[in-house]
Amino acid sequence: MRRTDDYCVGCPQGCIHCGRKHVTHYVCDGENCDADTIDGVTKLYEDEGKQYCLMCIIKNNLNEFIGDMITDHGYKWVTDNFCEVTE
């Protein structure tokens, strides 16, 4: 969700328009998630009008994610981790 916060520190000489008064950032809409773009590192992705961090968007689309992972990486994972049965 888009959020605008006030981080004004109340400069004694008055406002110097440093940009802290109205800081707009996004917070993950995932349940019990506190991911926030204010740190400058966290990325959020939009899904059906809401914004989610990487982990929450994967959780919300888990069946599709698993299907894609199996299709794209399943063979390599199996051959890297298991021995083929031979006669």
C-alpha positions in Angstrom: 0.0 0.0 0.0 1.2 3.5 -0.7 1.8 5.5 2.4 2.9 9.1 3.1 4.6 9.8 6.4 6.0 12.8 8.2 9.6 12.5 9.4 10.0 16.2 10.2 12.5 16.7 13.0 11.3 20.3 13.7 14.4 22.3 12.7 14.9 25.2 15.2 15.4 27.7 12.3 12.2 26.7 10.7 11.5 24.4 7.7 14.4 24.1 5.3 12.4 21.9 2.9 14.7 18.9 3.3 12.1 16.5 2.0 11.3 14.7 5.3 7.9 16.4 5.7 6.0 14.2 3.2 7.8 11.0 2.4 6.0 8.6 0.2 6.8 4.9 0.2 5.2 1.6 -0.1 4.5 -1.1 2.5 3.8 -4.8 1.6 0.2 -5.7 1.7 1.0 -9.3 2.8 -0.4 -10.6 6.0 1.9 -10.1 9.0 4.6 -8.6 6.7 6.5 -5.4 7.5 8.5 -5.1 4.3 8.8 -1.4 3.4 10.5 0.5 0.5 11.6 3.3 2.9 14.9 1.4 3.3 15.8 2.0 -0.3 16.6 -1.7 -0.8 13.3 -3.5 -0.5 11.4 -4.0 -3.8 7.7 -4.5 -4.0 5.7 -6.0 -6.9 2.1 -5.3 -7.9 -0.5 -8.0 -8.1 -4.2 -7.2 -8.6 -3.8 -3.7 -7.4 -1.8 -4.5 -4.2 1.9 -4.4 -3.6 3.8 -7.3 -2.2 7.4 -8.1 -1.3 9.2 -11.1 -3.0 8.2 -13.7 -0.4 4.6 -12.6 -0.1 4.0 -12.5 -3.9 5.5 -16.0 -4.2 3.2 -17.2 -1.3 0.2 -15.7 -3.0 1.0 -17.4 -6.3 2.5 -20.6 -4.9 0.9 -23.1 -7.3 1.9 -21.2 -10.4 5.4 -20.6 -8.9 5.8 -24.3 -8.2 4.6 -25.3 -11.7 7.0 -22.9 -13.3 9.9 -24.1 -11.2 9.2 -27.7 -12.1 8.9 -26.9 -15.8 12.0 -24.7 -15.9 14.3 -26.4 -13.4 12.9 -29.8 -12.4 15.0 -31.9 -14.7 18.3 -30.3 -13.7 17.4 -30.5 -10.0 16.6 -34.2 -10.3 19.7 -35.1 -12.3 21.9 -33.0 -9.9 20.6 -34.7 -6.8 19.6 -38.2 -7.7 21.1 -41.2 -9.5 19.3 -42.6 -12.5 18.1 -46.2 -12.1 19.8 -48.4 -14.7 19.8 -52.1 -15.4 
